[in-house]
């Protein structure tokens, strides 16, 4: 039996429409399932705990955005139950990273094949993450994008992914850099002027920005990208456009590193973004958990 979780607000309500299509396709083949159209992470958590306790679940299917997937991960990872993901959000970074279809019919066809791969997950201050944990400017941009009035308009006209780009232009102008230290696999690095530290299990975040170009969710490695010691105008007119183009940025202000665990310390409380969800911290502990998630390839 499949357990279906749908975020009713995701993608300007396109998630609900996709759920209806998935249910019809499963009904035609007499495939059993239980479904929830969820209004909150708490409702999702309660429903999942009940289903995983009371029934034989072959997989959990998430229909929504990266935030919906993030809330489900907090429940499902310890159970080691396979998950499948049908993207219906504005950014859809998980789908972009893994090449997941957004077509419900093709999704169901592949779902029933039940082919799975093992993916690494991030553990970020006790929270599970799948894509990127960003600390500093990038999280501040994500926070601005999430509350922006133009987000719903961009979603309606099908260009939701540029919400992050527009927010970035505003935030690069106003964000104050911070003093940081990170300890990667026991080795300490200090950056007196830091703009962001992104820790990736996957390459893309923020609606398609390639922040960790070498990240791979199957290699048991964290990929760090640090933006430091850069003038504001250089970020605005050179480094941020390079980020939009994608790929590795060759610049003295950009530092890349890899490892298994990292501790990030800042001299003030900053926004932290994990799979698009915003937290606020001054210290962040991140580690990679290899091959922890059973993910159905769809």
HUPE-V336082 format. One record per backbone hydrogen bond with DSSP energy under -1.0 kcal/mol. NH is the residue of the N-H (numbers start at 1). CO is the residue of the C=O. E is the energy in kcal/mol with one decimal. If there is no record, write none. Layout:
NH	CO	E
NH	CO	E
This chain:
2	32	-1.9
3	59	-2.2
4	34	-3.3
5	61	-3.1
6	36	-2.6
7	63	-2.0
8	38	-1.9
10	7	-1.2
14	11	-1.1
15	10	-1.6
17	13	-1.2
18	14	-2.2
19	15	-2.4
20	16	-2.2
21	17	-1.6
22	18	-2.5
23	19	-2.7
24	20	-2.0
25	21	-2.2
26	22	-2.4
27	23	-2.7
28	24	-2.0
30	27	-1.5
31	26	-2.6
34	2	-2.1
36	4	-2.1
38	6	-3.3
44	40	-1.9
45	41	-2.5
46	42	-2.3
47	43	-2.2
48	44	-2.6
49	45	-2.4
50	46	-1.9
51	47	-2.5
52	48	-3.0
53	49	-1.3
54	50	-2.4
55	51	-1.5
58	1	-3.0
60	82	-2.5
61	3	-3.4
62	84	-3.0
63	5	-3.2
64	86	-1.4
69	65	-1.9
70	66	-2.3
71	67	-2.0
72	68	-1.9
73	69	-2.3
74	70	-1.2
75	72	-1.3
76	72	-2.8
77	73	-1.9
79	76	-1.1
80	76	-1.0
80	77	-1.0
83	294	-2.3
84	60	-2.4
86	62	-3.0
88	64	-3.0
96	92	-1.8
97	93	-2.7
98	94	-2.1
99	95	-1.3
100	95	-1.8
101	298	-1.2
107	103	-2.7
108	104	-2.4
109	105	-2.1
110	106	-2.2
111	107	-2.6
112	108	-2.3
114	111	-1.2
117	295	-2.7
119	293	-2.8
120	217	-3.5
121	289	-1.8
122	129	-3.1
123	287	-2.4
124	127	-3.8
125	285	-2.7
127	124	-2.3
129	122	-2.2
133	199	-2.7
134	273	-2.8
135	197	-1.9
136	271	-1.8
137	195	-3.1
140	136	-2.3
141	137	-2.5
142	138	-2.1
143	139	-2.4
144	140	-2.1
145	141	-2.7
146	142	-2.3
147	143	-1.3
151	148	-1.0
154	150	-2.6
155	151	-2.4
156	152	-2.1
157	153	-1.6
158	155	-1.2
159	154	-2.8
162	159	-1.9
163	160	-1.6
166	162	-2.4
167	163	-2.4
168	164	-2.2
169	165	-1.6
170	166	-1.3
171	167	-2.4
172	168	-2.6
174	170	-1.0
175	171	-2.8
178	194	-2.5
180	191	-2.5
181	265	-2.2
182	189	-2.4
183	263	-2.3
184	187	-2.7
185	261	-2.2
187	184	-2.0
189	182	-2.2
191	180	-2.6
194	178	-2.8
195	227	-3.1
196	227	-1.5
197	135	-2.1
198	225	-2.9
199	133	-3.2
200	223	-3.4
201	131	-3.2
202	131	-1.6
205	209	-1.8
209	205	-3.2
211	209	-1.6
212	203	-1.8
215	212	-2.0
219	216	-1.6
222	259	-3.6
223	200	-1.9
224	257	-3.3
225	198	-2.4
226	255	-2.9
227	196	-2.4
228	253	-2.7
229	193	-2.8
235	231	-2.0
236	232	-2.4
237	233	-2.6
238	234	-2.0
239	234	-2.3
240	235	-3.1
242	238	-1.7
243	239	-1.9
244	240	-2.1
245	241	-1.6
246	242	-1.3
251	249	-1.0
254	251	-1.5
255	226	-2.6
257	224	-1.8
259	222	-1.4
262	286	-3.0
263	183	-1.6
264	284	-3.4
265	181	-2.8
266	282	-2.5
267	179	-1.5
270	281	-3.5
272	279	-2.9
273	134	-2.8
274	277	-2.6
275	132	-1.7
277	274	-2.2
279	272	-3.2
281	270	-2.6
284	264	-2.6
286	262	-3.0
287	123	-1.6
288	260	-2.3
289	121	-3.0
293	119	-2.6
295	117	-2.9
296	83	-3.4
297	115	-2.1
